């Protein structure tokens, strides 16, 4: 059963009674994580940045609850969703560039790890399970944010949106990660808070795990039929058989 819980910035739905199996039906040798809404709560910083750009260009701004729905497909799509319906599409790219420049100098003010994330990542490493990040956020931001917010965690790889590589849910980036990790896709769990992440896992032949504390609605996640759902990051550890 799903129940509304929490207060403040972490208010949302959590899974409270569906039992978590003590082990997966197959051994998982690596985990790939989404970034925004999965490892980090970045909504305040993204909202502040896009609203500064909109306001500077005489356009209406949005509350966090609206920007939450714009996230998931990169900055260009975020800006495209934030501008009015009749906005000149030729001006989207310049606005996205303006937001990238603003966000580059301000993201530290509105980005924090979710509770329990650092501890869970460290436990996976202690269990010799390699971890990686795959996000639709621009590549440079992914690298900077993981370095700054998780200074004690060693990710095997951190990949964001790059030229020439299709964004999620295209599986190319996830499969590249599997190759670099030296792990078969079927032996990798993909953890994310969005339907895009779950579709990426499915397209890549990986185990899909829905993080229900993030920015996407629970019914939409359930409609994707993920292999597992977790309500806190620490619940991920219960899905593994420790050798």
KEKE-3310 file (N, C-alpha, C; in steps of 0.2 Angstrom, whole numbers, plus 5000, padded with zeros to 4 digits):
npx = (5004:5002:5006:5003:5016:5028:5035:5038:5052:5054:5042:5030:5025:5027:5032:5024:5019:5021:5029:5047:5057:5070:5081:5086:5079:5090:5107:5114:5126:5130:5125:5116:5112:5100:5101:5095:5082:5083:5096:5099:5091:5087:5078:5075:5086:5085:5073:5075:5084:5079:5068:5074:5080:5068:5061:5071:5069:5056:5046:5033:5035:5037:5030:5039:5032:5027:5038:5044:5037:5043:5055:5067:5071:5082:5090:5086:5073:5067:5067:5059:5047:5044:5042:5029:5015:5014:5026:5041:5049:5062:5069:5071:5083:5093:5088:5090:5103:5106:5101:5109:5121:5118:5114:5126:5133:5126:5120:5124:5117:5105:5104:5105:5110:5098:5091:5100:5106:5120:5126:5120:5126:5139:5139:5135:5147:5156:5152:5157:5151:5150:5145:5136:5132:5119:5112:5100:5104:5115:5132:5144:5138:5134:5145:5152:5143:5141:5155:5155:5144:5145:5158:5166:5163:5166:5162:5161:5158:5152:5139:5132:5121:5127:5135:5131:5127:5112:5099:5091:5075:5083:5093:5107:5117:5116:5119:5132:5138:5137:5146:5158:5158:5160:5150:5137:5121:5110:5113:5113:5106:5095:5091:5079:5069:5059:5048:5055:5067:5064:5059:5071:5079:5072:5073:5086:5088:5090:5087:5074:5071:5060:5062:5053:5052:5055:5053:5042:5026:5017:5007:5010:5023:5020:5012:5022:5026:5038:5052:5055:5050:5055:5054:5063:5081:5089:5081:5085:5096:5090:5087:5097:5107:5119:5135)
npy = (4994:5011:5026:5043:5053:5062:5078:5095:5098:5084:5079:5067:5052:5036:5019:5007:4995:4984:4969:4968:4957:4946:4943:4945:4936:4934:4936:4952:4962:4975:4992:5005:5022:5034:5052:5066:5068:5055:5051:5064:5079:5090:5099:5112:5121:5119:5125:5138:5143:5141:5150:5162:5164:5165:5176:5186:5187:5192:5183:5172:5165:5149:5139:5127:5115:5114:5115:5103:5094:5096:5091:5079:5076:5083:5100:5108:5103:5105:5119:5121:5116:5125:5138:5149:5143:5148:5152:5157:5145:5145:5152:5144:5137:5147:5152:5140:5139:5150:5147:5136:5142:5150:5140:5134:5141:5142:5130:5123:5129:5124:5110:5094:5078:5065:5058:5045:5041:5043:5034:5022:5020:5019:5007:4998:4998:4993:4980:4977:4980:4987:5005:5016:5032:5037:5050:5062:5075:5088:5083:5088:5094:5083:5077:5086:5088:5075:5074:5084:5083:5070:5066:5056:5045:5033:5032:5021:5025:5041:5047:5059:5069:5070:5076:5067:5055:5047:5052:5046:5038:5030:5016:5016:5023:5017:5004:5006:5009:4997:4990:4996:4993:4980:4971:4960:4967:4961:4958:4969:4982:4995:5010:5022:5037:5040:5037:5037:5032:5019:5014:5015:5005:4994:4994:4992:4979:4978:4976:4984:4996:5006:5021:5028:5041:5052:5063:5060:5054:5041:5033:5033:5028:5015:5010:5007:4995:4991:4981:4981:4991:5004:5013:5020:5025:5016:5004:4998:4990:4978:4971:4963:4949:4945:4940)
npz = (5000:4997:5005:5009:5015:5027:5028:5023:5012:5008:5007:5002:4993:5001:5001:5011:5015:5006:5005:5005:4996:5002:4994:4977:4962:4954:4954:4957:4950:4949:4951:4943:4945:4943:4944:4948:4959:4963:4969:4973:4979:4970:4966:4971:4967:4953:4951:4955:4946:4933:4935:4937:4924:4916:4922:4919:4906:4904:4906:4913:4929:4939:4952:4963:4963:4950:4942:4945:4937:4925:4924:4919:4906:4902:4901:4890:4887:4899:4899:4888:4892:4902:4896:4889:4880:4867:4864:4855:4846:4841:4850:4861:4863:4865:4878:4885:4885:4892:4905:4908:4910:4921:4930:4932:4941:4952:4957:4969:4979:4980:4980:4987:4995:4996:5011:5019:5007:5005:5014:5010:4998:5001:5008:4998:4991:5000:5000:4988:4977:4962:4958:4948:4939:4929:4919:4912:4914:4910:4906:4912:4924:4931:4934:4942:4952:4958:4963:4972:4981:4985:4991:4997:4991:4978:4963:4949:4936:4930:4921:4910:4900:4884:4869:4854:4860:4863:4874:4889:4887:4878:4877:4875:4882:4895:4891:4887:4899:4905:4898:4901:4914:4914:4916:4913:4905:4910:4923:4930:4941:4939:4946:4948:4948:4939:4925:4914:4918:4921:4909:4902:4909:4906:4892:4891:4896:4909:4927:4934:4946:4955:4962:4974:4981:4973:4960:4951:4949:4959:4953:4939:4939:4944:4933:4924:4928:4937:4942:4955:4969:4979:4995:5002:5001:5008:5008:4997:5000:5005:4995:4990:4990:5001:4999)
capx = (5000:5006:5003:5006:5020:5033:5034:5044:5054:5054:5035:5028:5023:5032:5029:5024:5017:5023:5035:5053:5061:5077:5086:5083:5079:5096:5113:5115:5133:5132:5119:5116:5108:5098:5104:5090:5076:5085:5102:5099:5085:5089:5072:5075:5091:5083:5067:5077:5088:5074:5064:5078:5080:5061:5060:5075:5066:5049:5041:5030:5039:5033:5032:5042:5027:5026:5045:5045:5034:5047:5062:5068:5073:5087:5088:5082:5066:5064:5065:5053:5041:5043:5039:5022:5013:5015:5033:5045:5053:5068:5072:5072:5090:5097:5086:5093:5110:5106:5100:5115:5126:5116:5114:5133:5136:5121:5117:5126:5113:5099:5105:5107:5108:5092:5093:5102:5109:5128:5127:5118:5131:5145:5137:5136:5154:5159:5150:5161:5146:5151:5140:5137:5127:5117:5107:5099:5107:5122:5137:5148:5135:5133:5152:5153:5138:5143:5161:5154:5139:5147:5166:5169:5160:5169:5158:5164:5157:5146:5138:5126:5119:5133:5134:5132:5124:5105:5097:5086:5075:5087:5097:5114:5121:5116:5123:5139:5140:5137:5152:5163:5159:5162:5145:5131:5116:5105:5116:5113:5100:5094:5087:5077:5063:5055:5046:5060:5072:5061:5059:5078:5081:5068:5076:5093:5088:5092:5082:5071:5069:5057:5063:5046:5053:5057:5049:5037:5020:5017:5003:5014:5028:5017:5010:5028:5028:5045:5053:5054:5049:5058:5052:5069:5086:5091:5078:5088:5100:5087:5086:5103:5110:5126:5139)
capy = (5000:5018:5031:5050:5054:5066:5085:5099:5096:5077:5076:5063:5045:5030:5012:5006:4988:4979:4966:4968:4951:4947:4943:4945:4930:4933:4940:4958:4963:4982:4996:5011:5026:5041:5057:5071:5064:5048:5052:5071:5083:5096:5103:5120:5124:5120:5130:5145:5144:5142:5156:5168:5165:5167:5183:5190:5188:5194:5177:5170:5160:5143:5136:5120:5109:5114:5113:5096:5090:5098:5088:5072:5075:5088:5107:5110:5101:5109:5126:5121:5115:5131:5144:5149:5138:5152:5155:5156:5139:5147:5155:5139:5135:5152:5152:5134:5141:5155:5143:5132:5147:5152:5134:5132:5145:5142:5123:5121:5132:5120:5103:5090:5071:5062:5055:5038:5039:5042:5028:5016:5019:5016:5000:4994:4998:4989:4974:4976:4981:4994:5009:5021:5036:5039:5055:5066:5081:5089:5078:5092:5095:5077:5075:5091:5087:5069:5075:5089:5080:5063:5066:5050:5039:5031:5029:5018:5030:5046:5049:5064:5071:5071:5076:5061:5050:5048:5053:5041:5031:5026:5012:5016:5025:5012:4998:5008:5009:4990:4987:4999:4990:4973:4967:4959:4971:4957:4957:4976:4985:5002:5013:5029:5040:5042:5032:5037:5027:5012:5012:5014:4999:4989:4994:4989:4972:4978:4975:4991:4998:5012:5025:5032:5047:5057:5069:5057:5051:5034:5029:5033:5023:5008:5009:5005:4988:4990:4974:4982:4998:5005:5019:5024:5022:5010:4998:4994:4985:4972:4967:4960:4943:4947:4933)
capz = (5000:4996:5009:5009:5022:5027:5028:5020:5005:5007:5008:4996:4994:5002:5001:5018:5017:5002:5008:5001:4996:5005:4989:4970:4959:4951:4958:4954:4951:4949:4951:4940:4948:4941:4949:4951:4961:4965:4973:4976:4979:4966:4963:4973:4963:4946:4951:4956:4940:4927:4936:4935:4917:4914:4924:4915:4899:4904:4905:4919:4933:4941:4958:4963:4961:4942:4939:4946:4931:4919:4925:4917:4899:4901:4902:4884:4888:4905:4897:4883:4896:4906:4893:4887:4874:4861:4864:4848:4847:4840:4856:4867:4863:4869:4885:4888:4886:4898:4911:4909:4913:4928:4935:4933:4946:4958:4959:4975:4984:4980:4979:4993:4994:5000:5017:5018:5001:5006:5018:5006:4992:5004:5010:4992:4989:5005:4998:4982:4971:4958:4957:4943:4938:4922:4920:4907:4916:4906:4909:4917:4930:4934:4937:4947:4958:4962:4966:4978:4986:4988:4991:5000:4987:4972:4957:4944:4931:4930:4914:4909:4893:4880:4861:4850:4864:4864:4881:4891:4888:4874:4881:4873:4888:4900:4888:4887:4906:4907:4895:4905:4921:4913:4919:4908:4907:4914:4930:4933:4943:4937:4951:4946:4951:4934:4920:4909:4920:4921:4902:4901:4912:4902:4885:4891:4898:4916:4932:4935:4953:4956:4969:4975:4984:4969:4957:4947:4953:4960:4948:4933:4940:4944:4926:4920:4931:4938:4945:4962:4971:4986:4997:5005:4998:5012:5007:4992:5003:5007:4988:4988:4994:5003:4998)
cpx = (5004:5002:5007:5010:5025:5031:5040:5046:5054:5047:5033:5025:5028:5028:5029:5022:5019:5029:5041:5056:5068:5082:5082:5083:5086:5101:5114:5123:5135:5125:5121:5111:5106:5101:5098:5084:5077:5090:5101:5093:5088:5084:5073:5080:5088:5077:5070:5081:5084:5070:5068:5079:5073:5060:5065:5073:5059:5044:5039:5034:5034:5035:5036:5038:5026:5033:5046:5042:5039:5053:5062:5071:5079:5085:5084:5075:5063:5062:5059:5047:5039:5040:5032:5021:5015:5022:5037:5050:5060:5072:5073:5079:5094:5095:5089:5100:5111:5105:5106:5120:5124:5116:5122:5136:5132:5119:5119:5121:5106:5099:5108:5106:5102:5095:5095:5106:5117:5129:5125:5124:5137:5144:5138:5144:5158:5157:5153:5156:5147:5145:5142:5131:5125:5111:5106:5102:5114:5128:5142:5145:5135:5140:5153:5149:5140:5150:5160:5150:5141:5155:5169:5167:5164:5165:5162:5164:5151:5145:5132:5125:5126:5131:5135:5129:5117:5103:5092:5079:5079:5092:5105:5118:5122:5120:5131:5142:5141:5144:5158:5164:5161:5157:5139:5125:5111:5107:5116:5107:5100:5089:5086:5070:5058:5053:5051:5066:5070:5061:5066:5081:5078:5071:5083:5093:5090:5086:5080:5069:5067:5059:5057:5046:5054:5052:5043:5032:5020:5013:5007:5020:5025:5015:5016:5030:5035:5046:5053:5053:5052:5056:5057:5075:5089:5088:5081:5093:5097:5086:5092:5105:5117:5130:5143)
cpy = (5006:5023:5038:5051:5059:5074:5089:5097:5089:5074:5072:5056:5040:5024:5009:4999:4983:4976:4967:4961:4952:4946:4943:4938:4929:4938:4946:4960:4970:4986:5003:5015:5032:5046:5062:5067:5057:5048:5059:5074:5090:5101:5111:5123:5125:5125:5137:5147:5146:5149:5162:5170:5168:5174:5188:5192:5190:5189:5175:5165:5154:5141:5129:5115:5109:5112:5106:5092:5091:5094:5081:5071:5080:5095:5110:5109:5104:5116:5126:5120:5121:5137:5143:5145:5142:5155:5153:5150:5140:5150:5150:5138:5141:5153:5146:5136:5146:5152:5139:5136:5149:5146:5132:5135:5145:5135:5121:5124:5128:5113:5099:5083:5070:5059:5048:5037:5038:5035:5021:5015:5016:5009:4995:4993:4993:4982:4972:4976:4987:4998:5014:5026:5038:5044:5059:5073:5082:5086:5082:5093:5089:5075:5080:5090:5081:5070:5079:5086:5073:5062:5060:5044:5039:5028:5026:5022:5035:5048:5054:5064:5073:5072:5069:5055:5051:5048:5047:5043:5027:5022:5012:5018:5020:5006:5000:5008:5001:4987:4990:4996:4983:4969:4966:4964:4967:4956:4964:4978:4992:5005:5020:5031:5041:5036:5032:5032:5020:5010:5011:5007:4993:4988:4991:4982:4972:4977:4983:4991:5005:5015:5030:5038:5053:5061:5066:5054:5044:5030:5028:5028:5016:5006:5006:4998:4987:4983:4975:4989:4998:5012:5023:5021:5016:5004:4994:4989:4978:4968:4963:4954:4944:4940:4933)
cpz = (5000:5001:5009:5016:5021:5027:5025:5013:5003:5007:5001:4998:4996:5002:5008:5020:5012:5004:5003:5001:4999:5000:4982:4967:4955:4954:4954:4956:4950:4949:4948:4943:4943:4946:4952:4953:4964:4970:4977:4975:4976:4964:4965:4969:4956:4946:4951:4950:4934:4929:4935:4928:4914:4916:4920:4908:4899:4904:4912:4922:4935:4948:4958:4960:4953:4939:4940:4940:4925:4919:4922:4910:4897:4901:4896:4885:4894:4903:4892:4887:4900:4903:4891:4881:4867:4860:4857:4850:4846:4845:4862:4868:4867:4876:4888:4890:4892:4905:4913:4912:4920:4932:4936:4939:4953:4960:4966:4981:4984:4978:4985:4992:4998:5006:5016:5012:5002:5009:5014:5001:4995:5006:5004:4990:4994:5003:4991:4976:4968:4957:4952:4942:4931:4922:4913:4908:4912:4910:4914:4924:4934:4938:4943:4953:4962:4966:4973:4983:4989:4988:4993:4996:4980:4967:4952:4937:4932:4923:4914:4902:4889:4872:4858:4854:4865:4872:4882:4889:4883:4878:4880:4878:4893:4897:4888:4894:4908:4904:4899:4912:4920:4916:4913:4910:4911:4922:4933:4935:4941:4942:4948:4948:4945:4929:4915:4911:4920:4914:4900:4903:4907:4895:4885:4894:4905:4921:4934:4942:4953:4962:4969:4979:4980:4966:4952:4951:4953:4955:4941:4934:4940:4937:4922:4923:4932:4942:4952:4963:4978:4988:5001:5002:5002:5011:5001:4994:5004:5000:4986:4993:4995:5003:5004)
residu = (UNK:UNK:UNK:UNK:UNK:UNK:UNK:UNK:UNK:UNK:UNK:UNK:UNK:UNK:UNK:UNK:UNK:UNK:UNK:UNK:UNK:UNK:UNK:UNK:UNK:UNK:UNK:UNK:UNK:UNK:UNK:UNK:UNK:UNK:UNK:UNK:UNK:UNK:UNK:UNK:UNK:UNK:UNK:UNK:UNK:UNK:UNK:UNK:UNK:UNK:UNK:UNK:UNK:UNK:UNK:UNK:UNK:UNK:UNK:UNK:UNK:UNK:UNK:UNK:UNK:UNK:UNK:UNK:UNK:UNK:UNK:UNK:UNK:UNK:UNK:UNK:UNK:UNK:UNK:UNK:UNK:UNK:UNK:UNK:UNK:UNK:UNK:UNK:UNK:UNK:UNK:UNK:UNK:UNK:UNK:UNK:UNK:UNK:UNK:UNK:UNK:UNK:UNK:UNK:UNK:UNK:UNK:UNK:UNK:UNK:UNK:UNK:UNK:UNK:UNK:UNK:UNK:UNK:UNK:UNK:UNK:UNK:UNK:UNK:UNK:UNK:UNK:UNK:UNK:UNK:UNK:UNK:UNK:UNK:UNK:UNK:UNK:UNK:UNK:UNK:UNK:UNK:UNK:UNK:UNK:UNK:UNK:UNK:UNK:UNK:UNK:UNK:UNK:UNK:UNK:UNK:UNK:UNK:UNK:UNK:UNK:UNK:UNK:UNK:UNK:UNK:UNK:UNK:UNK:UNK:UNK:UNK:UNK:UNK:UNK:UNK:UNK:UNK:UNK:UNK:UNK:UNK:UNK:UNK:UNK:UNK:UNK:UNK:UNK:UNK:UNK:UNK:UNK:UNK:UNK:UNK:UNK:UNK:UNK:UNK:UNK:UNK:UNK:UNK:UNK:UNK:UNK:UNK:UNK:UNK:UNK:UNK:UNK:UNK:UNK:UNK:UNK:UNK:UNK:UNK:UNK:UNK:UNK:UNK:UNK:UNK:UNK:UNK:UNK:UNK:UNK:UNK:UNK:UNK:UNK:UNK:UNK:UNK:UNK:UNK:UNK:UNK:UNK)
# end
